[in-house]
Amino acid sequence: MATSVSAPSRPRTIALVGNPNAGKTTLFNALTGLRQKVGNYPGVTVEKKEGRAKLSGEHEVVILDLPGTYSLAPKSPDEEVARDVLLGLRPDTPTPDAVLVVVDASNLERNLYLATQVLELGLPCVVALNMIDVARAAGREVDAKQLSEDLGCPVVSIIANKGENLDGLKSALSGEIPVPNPPVLELAPALTEARDRLTAALSNIPTERTSGPRGVALRLLCGNAPIERVRERFGAPAADLLEQLRASGIKPAQETAPRYRALGAVVLRATKEDNSNNKTLTDKFDAILTHRIWGIVIFALIVLLVFQSIYSFANLPMAWIEGLQGWAQGFLSDHMPEGPLRDLMVDGVIAGVGGVIVFLPQILILFFFIGILEDSGYMARAAFIMDKTMSRVGLHGRAFIPLLSSFACAIPGVMAARTISSRRDRMTTILIAPLMSCSARLPVYTLMIGTFIPEVKIGGFISSRALTMFSCYVLGVAVAMAAAWVFKKTLFQGPPPALMLELPPYKMPAPRNVIVTMWDRGSEFLKRAGTTIFALSIILWFALNYPKPSTQVLDALPNDEARTALIAQHSVAGRVGHAIEPLIAPIGFNWKVGIGLIGAMAAREVFVSTMGTVYSVGGDVDEESKPLRQQLHEDHWPDGRPVWTPLTAVSLLVYFVIAMQCISTLAVVKRETGGWGWPLFMQVYMTGLAWLASFIVYQGGRALGWGG
């Protein structure tokens, strides 16, 4: 008879476990809302998400969202974290009080493979049978009561993205959660003997978890858990015996066939199939959306629609933010005494931070669409569509997901490359991931395109500015593909393995998931504006204002504009900018742009705040002050030529598309590759390639008489 564990006085921790695409994140968002905290597990670049949920009859519980995994025989760092947390092998994360296993009812047998492995660990468990609507649409009815009897634990049917029966699930998680009593898995004699021997040697497992030691022993045998951690957690006799048994030839694959054989009988008893209509709505959609021609056309149109929307819908809120920024500058100018502190606040902090925050609407719109595409199931189709193109340049099909993640930020993209088992394919993906145009580039793109690219409607609908932004993203992808082809022909030779990819069923995006995606990315953007960019704006203001020329020299100048120019040139930042100007002048940039490029190494969007600070120095700012875009138009070279022209803007866009300008990304690459060699290589090849491409664009444009 199964025992149970009652609720402790402290908030319980419930681990959320499930296959990728089983609806685990949807359920996590539904239970926790926006009460979430995202960090990293110490020692590894694996995201740690936890949130608080209000359940029936108690105050709160902590939900720990473990990385998605297909099995507890891990093949990646993400899967290792999931296994180690459940086994209590991570000293930084206590063993959870209970486990909520999310199972996709439409892919029952595969999902139960992981679920039964978890149940065998002896932790209190509840199974959430999700996507029952998708299973019904496919002609499959799952009997939750029968499944509960076979698994030996509570099974609750839910539809997470619609919020159906979440109250029933919360009720099952409240109070006492039973320890499961799953059937004993029949294994080959050699593996059975090894499991029984190790079971007897294990210590430190609560006595009420009668099924736990046997399941833990099997997980240790059919996995690669570090021996030293096993020694700390389960004792020296167990660790020594495990080392001997592993050396005898025990392999994870030895449990696969027996487990699926047992699951086949479970699925047969718990499901009823209706094969009268085998062609589901997902099949009908896929006939078009994954078509070798129409699939590509639709994918391109979707991407273009996203950029068109960014420009069409963001203009009004951006104007509101710009107006608020101008009001704040004018208010401080009117109410603060004249002096360095007022200049710092007006020209440094508000001009710098405000110049970045103005692009928040575009960030939110971008992630609104990304949230919809991810939650609907279309993103996996995009990977399928792109696989053929990627394989031609030697890229692994699984590289699409890291590269897609890099459109948001290169850091999670680089981290996501861990799912690629081949080192040469993983390294190639890491080296090209930063070429995807991340959201940090968006403020720079918007500033340049909105200021210097004329607004023309192509075909009466498509904006020339949206098309220019679309071209920036296409250029990044094209350069990445070319770089991958070169790397696979030189540094990492070898054929790409075949792509194995799960295509989840289509479903209506859950509004909560889309909102959470927008909230996470928007708050991250604002957090960076309020911390990194705030600090850099202050540092940059001092660097642009000190040391100042003598008072006698400044007083001798005819007007404020002349004094402003001399202060900037005489400052630390001005001297650095002038020092690098000979290197960047051939691509159309002056010393002010040079300062922006240096600041952008901290974060690409810092370029905009840097320009806001550079072009505001020394001026009296009020509500009638010229915005940054107009100030760019009025900047001139010493010979009277305008610094900024459409050609200069295009040159800068090309540079930002290709250049490596993110210290944080370099740090993560160092962590993933184990040294500074590859990050330095990435910095040199990307920045060198960016300079060369901008040189060709700028000098070629001038030769054709396009200005500059």
Secondary structure as UniProt FT lines:
FT   STRAND          4..5
FT   STRAND          13..18
FT   TURN            20..21
FT   HELIX           24..32
FT   TURN            33..34
FT   STRAND          36..40
FT   TURN            42..43
FT   STRAND          47..53
FT   TURN            56..57
FT   STRAND          61..65
FT   HELIX           77..87
FT   TURN            91..92
FT   STRAND          98..104
FT   HELIX           105..107
FT   HELIX           108..119
FT   TURN            120..122
FT   STRAND          125..130
FT   HELIX           132..137
FT   TURN            138..139
FT   STRAND          140..142
FT   HELIX           144..151
FT   STRAND          155..157
FT   HELIX           160..162
FT   HELIX           166..173
FT   STRAND          177..178
FT   HELIX           189..201
FT   TURN            207..208
FT   TURN            210..211
FT   HELIX           212..221
FT   HELIX           227..234
FT   HELIX           236..247
FT   TURN            248..249
FT   HELIX           252..255
FT   HELIX           256..270
FT   STRAND          271..273
FT   TURN            275..276
FT   HELIX           281..289
FT   TURN            292..293
FT   HELIX           294..335
FT   HELIX           340..343
FT   HELIX           344..350
FT   HELIX           351..357
FT   TURN            358..359
FT   HELIX           360..376
FT   HELIX           378..392
FT   TURN            393..394
FT   HELIX           397..399
FT   HELIX           400..406
FT   TURN            407..408
FT   HELIX           410..416
FT   HELIX           417..419
FT   HELIX           423..432
FT   HELIX           433..435
FT   HELIX           439..441
FT   HELIX           442..452
FT   STRAND          457..458
FT   TURN            459..461
FT   STRAND          462..463
FT   HELIX           464..489
FT   TURN            490..492
FT   HELIX           511..530
FT   HELIX           532..545
FT   HELIX           551..555
FT   HELIX           560..570
FT   HELIX           572..584
FT   HELIX           585..587
FT   HELIX           591..599
FT   TURN            600..602
FT   TURN            604..605
FT   HELIX           606..614
FT   TURN            615..618
FT   TURN            623..624
FT   HELIX           628..633
FT   TURN            638..639
FT   HELIX           646..658
FT   HELIX           663..673
FT   HELIX           677..703
FT   TURN            704..705
//
